[in-house]
Amino acid sequence: MTPRPPLRCLRCTRPAEGFDGCRACAAEGIGVNTMPPLADLAGVDLAAYPGGPWGLPTALPVSGPPVTLGEGNTPCIRLRMDPDPAQDGHPVGELWLKYEGGNPTGSHKDRAMAVGVAAAVAAGADTVVAASSGNAGAAAAAYAARAGLRCVVFTNEAVPAGLRAQIDALGAERRVHPGTTGERNSAMARAVEEHHWYPLTSYSSPSPGGNPYANEGYKSVAYELARDFSGRRLDAVVVPTSRADLLAGIGRGFRELAAAGLMAQEPRLVAAEPSASAPFTAALRRPDRAEQERTRVTHGPTVAFSLGEERPCWQGLDALWRSAGSAVAADDDAIMAEHRRLAAEGLILEPSSAVGSAVARDLARTPGALVVAIGTATGLKGLAG
């Protein structure tokens, strides 16, 4: 069993054990993830970086052998932008889509699960467990199968048939919980406590976010963007956001790059949310951070079914504060309009992914702006047969 790097609370800096976040901050009603130290990228040749989490293994909190299916190095695709009538038809900025649907199981979750399962192997685990509305469960199942581990996925009845079939085909044990997300996560928490299964996703309340070692895999999105747009200034990176694992991971990657002098300026991060459940948007409207971190909203139904929380996870607020970022909500009509517009360009993204480019499209209307939206997952799994 390989020793794990130490974890500290992002908010109060207390050392921590386990994967249920900072218990001291949770007692205040604030879900805060605990993370390992940032990596030192001094001396890295970014031009030679091959992409993916394992392209810079020293930046990861895992010392054992990689668990990989070839994740990462996903394409950046320039999207069409119509001239802005408000600017008398003058050209607008550039909008690019970082297409994470190109990962092995079809979503950004592969980057985290590759690292999380490797950490589970290093910890001597024989079973990994995830609570998921679909993509995380599929990725957990795939990487567990790759590593020869048992995988249990706590899910619900609303998961699309394509995702259910993917999880089943990959050999995971799917446990369908008919209750709310909170009840599902409580069932997973009991399993972690009773059976000592290795958790790959968030399961405690208030949610701090996912497994901190797994989330380090998301830093590779920032590394790839810095490499692919070398010599250009990235104005904003727009991330579909729920518990902010991806948003926070990308932010950590940019911080490491800036500290090592590998990029002149970190881009502004923008959390894209469905308006039916937009805690970050609501939080950042409040005047001070103490109020922001205690924000609560009502979670309503949305076509972006894999997004939506009642509270902003602190790790996401931290990433937005550090980058002078913002949060923007899009309604279901705008999300589906973007879903159709992407399809007209040859890209099928699930609605939970299309919210990112829907928000980014408005930001890219500024002449000269360079905006990247993260397209988190393919929409092919949700298509009717």
N, C-alpha and C positions, 0 to 999 in steps of 0.2 A: 504494500500500500504506500503510495507516494504522498508525502506531506502536502497539504494544500496551502497556497499563499494566504496570508492573513487578510481578514476582511474588516473594514471600518465603515461606520455609518457616514453617509454623505453629508448629513445635516449636523449631527452633534459630534462626529468623529470618534465616538466610542468604539472600542474593539467589539467584535461580534462573533458568534458561532452560529452555525446552522443557516438555513435558507429561507427563514420566515421574516427577514428584515430586521430593523432595529426595534427591539422591544420597548426601549425607553421612549422613543418617538411614537410608537404605536399606542402607548399609554396616554399620550396627548391627543390621540385620534388622527395621527398623521402617518401615512404609510411611506417609509423611507427604505430604500435598498441599501445594502452594505456591499462594498466593492473592494477588490484588491487594488494595490497601488497602480498608478498610471505607468505605462512602459516608457523606457528611455529609447527613443529612436535615433539618437545621435550616431552619425556615421552610416545611416541607411542610404543606399542609392535608390531613390524612388523610381527612377527611370527603369531600373532593373527588377523592380518588384513584380512578381508573376501573377499577383492577384490572389484573392481568397484569404480566408483566415490563416491557412497554413503557409501562405507565401511569406509571412513574417512570424515564424513560430516563437521567436524570443519575445514577441509582444503579447503572447498569450499566457495565462496562468496555469498551463498544463505542461508538465515535463515528460509525460509518457508519449508513446507513439501516436501519430495522428489517426483519427477516424475520418475518412473522407470518401465522398462520391464525386469529387470534382466540382464542388460548389464554388461560387464566386466568379469573378471576372465577367460579370454580366454586362450586356451591351448598354451603351448610352445612345439613344435614338433622338434625333432632332425632330420636334413636332412642328407642324405647320402653324403659323400665326397669321391671322388676317390683319391687314392694316387697321389702325384704330380710327374710326370716324371722328372721334373727339379731337384727334390730332391732324385733322384735314387729310387723312389717308397716308400720313407719313409712316415710315417703317417703325416697327416696334422692336422690343428686345428679342432675345433668343430663349426658347423653352426647350429643354431636353428632358427625356424620360430615362431614368436608370431602371432598366427592366429586370426586376428580380424574379419575374416569372420564368426567366431562363435558367434558374437553379434546378438541380436534379428532381426535386419533388414539386417544383413549380412555385416556390415562394421564398421570401427572405429568411424564413424560419430555418432553412438549411444551414445558414451561417452559424446560428446559435446552437443548433442541435449537434452539428459536427463537433464543436468544442465541448458542449455539455456532456455528450456521451463519452468523449475521450476523458473528461474529468471523472465521470462515473467509473470508467474502467480503472483509472489511476487510483480511485478511492476503494477499489475492490468490490464494487456493487455487482449484483447479479440481475437486478431488476430496476428499470427506470420507469418513471410515471409522469404523466402530463395531464393537465386539465385543458381541454381545447374545444373550440367551436369548429375546428377542421384542419387548418394548415399546420399548426404546431403539432397536432397529433399525427398527421401524415409524416412530417419530418422526423419526429421522435421515433416513429415506427421504422422508418427507413434506416436511420443511423444506428438504432439499436440492433436491427437485423444485420447491418454491416459489421457490428462489433460482436455479434453473437450473444446479445443480452436479451432477456425477456422485457417486453414493453407492455404497460397497462395504460390505457387512455380513458380518462373520465370525460364523458361528452354528454350531449343532450339530443333530443329527438329532432331538433331543427337543423342539424348538420345536413348539407346537401348530399344527395345520393352518391355523387361522384367522389366526394371526400370520404364518405363512409366506406365505399368500395376500395378506395386506395388504402385506408388504414387496415381494413380486413385483409387485403391481398398481401400486405407487407408483414402479416403475421402477428400484429398486435392484438391484445385482448381489449376489446372495446366494452366499457361499462357505461351503459346509457342511464343517465340520471334525469328523471322527469322534472325536477324542481328548477329553481332559479340558479343563476350562475353562482351565487353565494352558497347555496346548498350543495351544488356540485363540488365547489372548492372545499367545503367542509368535509365532504366524503373523502376527497383526496388527502386532506390534512390528517384525517383519522388513519388512513392507510399508511401514510408516511410515518406517523408516530407508532403504529402498532406493528408494522411489518419492516420498517426501516428501509423502505424503497427509496431510491435516489430521485429527488424531484427535479424536473427540468423546467417547470413553469411555476408561476405564482399560484399560491393556494391559501394564503393567510389574509385576514381582514383587519384593518384597511390594507389593501394590496400595496406592497412595496415595489412590485415588478418581479420579473422572472429570476431564474438562477443566475447569480452574479458572475460565475465563471463562464457559463454559456453565453451570456450577453456580451462578453468581450469579443465574440466572433463578429459582432456587428461593426466593430471598429474598421473592419476591412472595407466596408462601403466607403468610408471617408478616405482611406488610403487610395482606393481605386479612383475616386473622383479627383483627388489631388494629382495623381499620376496622369489621368486622361485629360485634365484641363490645365496641365502644367503651363505656366507662363501667362495664364489668364486669371482674372479675378472673378471668383464665384460670388455673386451677390447674395443668393439665397438658396437654401436646400429645403424643400417642402416634403414633410414626412407624414403620411397617414398615421394617426396616433390614437392609442387606447391607453395601455399602461405605460407607454413611452419607453419600452425596452429598446426598440430600434432608434428612436430619437436620441435617447441618452447615449447609446453605444456610438452612434455617428458623432455626437458631440465630443465624446471622450477621444475618438480617433483624431478629430481635428485639433483638439487641445495638444495631443502628443505630437502631431505634425508641426504645429506652430512652435512648441517648446524646443523642438529640434532644428528649427530654422528651415523646415522643408516646405513651408508655405508662408507667404508674407502676412496674410490676414485670414482669420477664420471667417467663413461665411455666416450670415445670419440664418438661424434655424427657424422654421415655421411649422407649427403643429397644425395639421389639417384634420378637421373633425366633422362628423355629421351633426347638423344643427339639432337633431333630436336628442343628442347626448354629447354635449360639448363642455366638459368641465374646465379645460384649459382656457378656452375662449372666455368663459364666465370668470375664471379666476383672474386673468390678466386685465379685466376691466376694473378690478378692485384697486384701491389706492395704495395699499402697502402689502409687503410680502407676508406678514403675519396673517392678514385676511386671505390672501391668495392661497396659502397652503392649507387653509381650513374650509375652502369652498366646497359646497355640495350642490349638485343639480339633480333633477329628475331624469332618469334614463328612459327614453321612449323608443319605440320600434323604428327601425330605419332599414333602407335597402342595403346600407353598409353594415351588415349584420355582425361582422367580426370586430367592429369598433364600438366604443361606448362604455363609459364608466360613470359612476356617480361622483367620484372625487378625482382630482388631478394627482397622479403619482408624483411624489416629490422629485424623483430623479428627472422627470420631464420638465418640471418648473426650473430646476437647477440648470438644465441644458439651455432652456430659453433665456433665463436671466444672464447666463455667462456669455451668450452670443448676441445679446440685445435683440432677441428674437420676438416672435409674436405667435398668436394662435388665431386661426380663421375657421369659421364653421360654414359648411355648404349644405343647402337643403337637398332633399331627395330628388327634386326635379333637376337641380343643377348637376348632381352626381350622375343621374341617368343620362342627361344630355351629354356630359363628358364621356360616359361609357360608350355612347353611340358615336361620338366624334372620334374617339380612339379606334373604334372598329372600322370607321371609314378610312383610317390610315393603316389598316391591317393589323391592329393590336386588340386582342380581347383580354381585358383586365376585369377582375371582379369589381363590383361597385365599391367595395372597401378600399380598393387601390385607386380607382378613378377619382376619389375625393382629393387625392394629392395633386393630380394635374389640373383638376377643376379649380382649386385654390391657386395653384402656381400660374395658371394662364392669366389671371388678372394681374399678378405681380410682374409678369413678363411683358406687360403692355408699356412699361417705361422704356423709352428709346435707349438703346445701349445696354440694357440689363441682361445678365446671364443668370438664368434661373434653372435649377434642376429639380424635378419632381421624382420622388421614389415611387416606382410602380411595384408595389409589394408582392403581388401575386397574379398569376394567370387567372382568367375567367373561364377557362375551358372545363374545369371540374364542375362548374355550376350549370353547364348547358344541359338541356333536356336531351335524352337519347332519341 
